[in-house]
Amino acid sequence: MVKKILILDSGPIINFSMNSLLYLFEKIDSIPEMDIVMTNFVRKEVVDYPLNIKRFELDALRVNELIQKKIIKTPTDFGISNEEISKLTQKIISVINLTLKANNQYIKIVSDAEVSCLALSLLLNKKNIETMIGIDERTTRILFEKSENLEELMSKKLKTRVVIDNNEFKKFGIFRFIRSSEIVYAAYKKNLTLIKGKRALEALIFATKFKGSSISFEEIDKLKRL
């Protein structure tokens, strides 16, 4: 059976943790053709660092338990070393962070964790493994899905004119992204969510939106009509 792999950035993990939805990763992992994986860069953000902060320690322990149980796997489980990911991550970052300019200076628009997800996706694709990247942060998604909209988005965010200086990032190809809101939508449709009933889907989607999933009210309406 051909495997499909969901690569998790920090956003969906934190989102699900805050909404008491971490159990969904176990439900998704139970689907025979699905696997879930997390890079070391992401693990540092959701486990290693928060373990030393009392406010977030419990959430970190819950996520770490999923890793210990192999519900969330590591790249080495698929024959990909952390060194490979780190090297490719830095290569991608060096290109992306020379893409946008503001006031005649390049601006950093991506983090190591989210770019490590792109790197892992490319490495898995080389093994003919289909991937989808779970990411809530909109900048990376828009860059690869609708780069023409990124200038306007970043200009509004930084309150200064931002321009795309080159299109070198396109050489990495096309990535498939999914947000927390879309993950819970798919889980609900597959009857994996604990909460049921007519209002459950709307409640689940809005819960993820209010905890960081960059989805518009119009997009939520579309999901509800599907």
C-alpha positions as CSV (number, residue, x, y, z in Angstrom):
1,M,0.0,0.0,0.0
2,V,1.3,3.4,-1.0
3,K,1.9,5.6,2.0
4,K,1.0,9.3,2.3
5,I,2.8,11.3,4.9
6,L,1.6,14.3,6.8
7,I,4.6,16.5,7.7
8,L,3.8,18.7,10.8
9,D,5.0,22.2,11.3
10,S,4.8,23.6,14.8
11,G,1.5,25.5,14.2
12,P,-0.9,22.6,13.8
13,I,0.7,20.8,16.8
14,I,0.3,23.8,19.1
15,N,-3.2,24.5,17.7
16,F,-4.4,21.0,18.4
17,S,-2.8,21.0,21.8
18,M,-4.5,24.2,22.8
19,N,-7.9,22.8,21.5
20,S,-7.5,19.4,23.2
21,L,-7.3,17.8,19.7
22,L,-4.0,16.0,19.9
23,Y,-5.9,12.7,20.0
24,L,-6.7,13.3,16.3
25,F,-3.1,12.5,15.4
26,E,-3.5,9.1,16.8
27,K,-6.8,8.7,14.9
28,I,-5.0,9.8,11.7
29,D,-2.1,7.5,12.3
30,S,-4.6,4.6,12.5
31,I,-5.4,5.0,8.8
32,P,-3.4,2.3,7.1
33,E,-2.1,4.5,4.3
34,M,-1.2,7.5,6.5
35,D,1.9,8.4,8.5
36,I,2.7,11.5,10.5
37,V,6.2,12.9,10.8
38,M,8.0,15.7,12.5
39,T,11.5,17.1,11.9
40,N,14.0,17.9,14.7
41,F,13.6,21.6,14.0
42,V,9.9,21.3,14.8
43,R,10.5,19.1,17.8
44,K,12.7,21.8,19.3
45,E,9.8,24.3,19.1
46,V,7.1,22.1,20.4
47,V,8.9,19.8,22.9
48,D,12.5,20.7,23.8
49,Y,12.1,24.4,24.5
50,P,8.6,24.3,26.1
51,L,9.7,21.5,28.4
52,N,11.7,24.1,30.3
53,I,8.8,26.5,30.6
54,K,6.3,25.5,33.4
55,R,3.4,27.2,31.5
56,F,3.9,24.9,28.5
57,E,5.5,21.8,30.1
58,L,2.3,19.7,30.1
59,D,1.6,20.4,26.4
60,A,5.2,19.5,25.6
61,L,4.9,16.2,27.5
62,R,1.7,15.3,25.6
63,V,3.4,15.9,22.3
64,N,6.5,14.0,23.4
65,E,4.3,11.0,24.3
66,L,3.0,10.9,20.7
67,I,6.6,10.8,19.5
68,Q,7.5,8.0,22.0
69,K,4.6,6.0,20.9
70,K,5.6,6.5,17.2
71,I,2.3,8.1,16.4
72,I,4.3,11.0,15.2
73,K,7.4,9.6,13.6
74,T,10.8,11.0,12.8
75,P,12.6,11.3,9.4
76,T,15.0,8.6,10.3
77,D,12.0,6.2,10.3
78,F,11.9,6.8,6.6
79,G,15.7,6.5,6.0
80,I,16.3,10.3,6.0
81,S,19.0,11.7,8.3
82,N,18.8,14.9,10.3
83,E,22.0,16.0,8.6
84,E,20.3,15.7,5.2
85,I,17.4,17.8,6.4
86,S,19.6,20.4,8.0
87,K,21.7,20.9,4.9
88,L,18.7,21.2,2.6
89,T,16.9,23.5,5.0
90,Q,19.8,26.0,5.0
91,K,19.9,25.8,1.2
92,I,16.2,26.6,0.9
93,I,16.4,29.4,3.5
94,S,19.3,31.0,1.7
95,V,17.1,31.3,-1.4
96,I,13.8,32.3,0.2
97,N,15.3,35.0,2.4
98,L,16.7,36.6,-0.7
99,T,13.3,36.8,-2.3
100,L,11.5,39.8,-0.8
101,K,12.9,43.3,-0.4
102,A,11.7,46.3,1.7
103,N,13.5,49.6,1.7
104,N,16.2,48.1,-0.5
105,Q,17.0,45.3,2.0
106,Y,16.1,41.6,1.9
107,I,13.7,40.5,4.7
108,K,13.6,37.2,6.5
109,I,10.2,35.6,6.0
110,V,10.6,32.0,7.0
111,S,11.8,30.0,10.1
112,D,14.1,27.0,10.3
113,A,11.2,24.8,11.5
114,E,8.8,25.5,8.6
115,V,11.5,25.3,6.0
116,S,12.7,22.0,7.4
117,C,9.2,20.7,6.5
118,L,9.8,21.8,2.9
119,A,13.1,20.1,3.0
120,L,11.7,16.8,4.3
121,S,8.9,16.9,1.7
122,L,11.5,17.2,-1.1
123,L,13.5,14.3,0.3
124,L,10.5,12.1,0.7
125,N,9.3,13.0,-2.8
126,K,12.6,11.7,-4.1
127,K,11.6,8.4,-2.6
128,N,8.3,8.6,-4.5
129,I,6.4,9.1,-1.2
130,E,3.5,11.5,-1.4
131,T,3.5,14.3,1.2
132,M,1.4,17.1,2.6
133,I,2.7,19.8,4.9
134,G,0.6,20.8,7.9
135,I,1.3,24.5,8.3
136,D,-0.9,27.3,9.7
137,E,1.5,30.2,9.0
138,R,0.4,31.9,5.8
139,T,3.6,33.4,4.4
140,T,5.2,30.1,3.3
141,R,2.0,28.8,1.9
142,I,1.3,32.0,-0.1
143,L,4.9,32.1,-1.4
144,F,4.5,28.7,-3.1
145,E,0.8,28.8,-3.8
146,K,0.1,32.4,-4.8
147,S,3.4,34.3,-4.7
148,E,1.8,37.2,-6.6
149,N,-0.3,37.9,-3.4
150,L,2.7,38.0,-1.1
151,E,3.9,41.5,-2.0
152,E,0.5,43.0,-0.9
153,L,0.3,40.8,2.2
154,M,3.8,41.7,3.4
155,S,3.4,45.4,2.5
156,K,0.4,45.6,4.7
157,K,2.1,43.6,7.5
158,L,5.2,45.8,7.5
159,K,3.5,49.0,6.5
160,T,6.0,49.7,3.8
161,R,6.4,48.7,0.1
162,V,7.6,45.1,-0.3
163,V,8.6,43.6,-3.6
164,I,9.5,40.2,-4.9
165,D,13.1,40.6,-6.1
166,N,13.6,37.2,-7.8
167,N,11.8,33.9,-8.4
168,E,14.6,31.5,-7.5
169,F,12.4,29.9,-4.9
170,K,10.2,28.4,-7.7
171,K,13.0,26.0,-8.6
172,F,12.1,23.9,-5.5
173,G,8.8,23.0,-7.2
174,I,5.3,22.7,-5.9
175,F,4.3,21.7,-2.3
176,R,1.0,20.6,-0.9
177,F,-0.1,22.4,2.2
178,I,-2.9,21.8,4.7
179,R,-4.0,23.9,7.6
180,S,-5.2,22.8,11.1
181,S,-8.8,23.8,10.0
182,E,-8.6,21.5,7.0
183,I,-7.1,18.7,9.0
184,V,-10.1,18.8,11.4
185,Y,-12.5,19.1,8.5
186,A,-11.0,15.9,6.9
187,A,-11.0,14.2,10.3
188,Y,-14.7,15.1,10.9
189,K,-15.7,13.8,7.5
190,K,-13.9,10.5,8.2
191,N,-15.8,10.3,11.6
192,L,-12.5,10.6,13.6
193,T,-13.5,13.4,15.9
194,L,-15.0,12.7,19.3
195,I,-17.5,15.5,19.1
196,K,-20.4,14.8,16.8
197,G,-23.6,16.6,15.7
198,K,-24.6,19.4,13.3
199,R,-22.7,22.1,15.0
200,A,-19.5,20.1,15.6
201,L,-17.8,20.8,12.3
202,E,-18.3,24.6,12.6
203,A,-17.1,24.6,16.2
204,L,-14.0,22.6,15.3
205,I,-13.0,24.8,12.4
206,F,-13.6,28.0,14.3
207,A,-11.6,26.7,17.3
208,T,-8.6,26.1,15.0
209,K,-9.0,29.5,13.4
210,F,-9.0,31.3,16.8
211,K,-5.9,29.4,17.8
212,G,-3.8,30.4,14.8
213,S,-5.0,28.7,11.6
214,S,-4.9,31.4,8.9
215,I,-8.3,30.7,7.4
216,S,-10.8,33.3,6.4
217,F,-14.5,33.4,7.2
218,E,-15.2,32.9,3.5
219,E,-13.1,29.8,3.4
220,I,-14.8,28.4,6.4
221,D,-18.2,28.9,4.7
222,K,-16.9,27.0,1.7
223,L,-15.7,24.1,3.9
224,K,-19.0,23.9,5.6
225,R,-20.8,23.6,2.2
226,L,-18.6,20.8,0.9
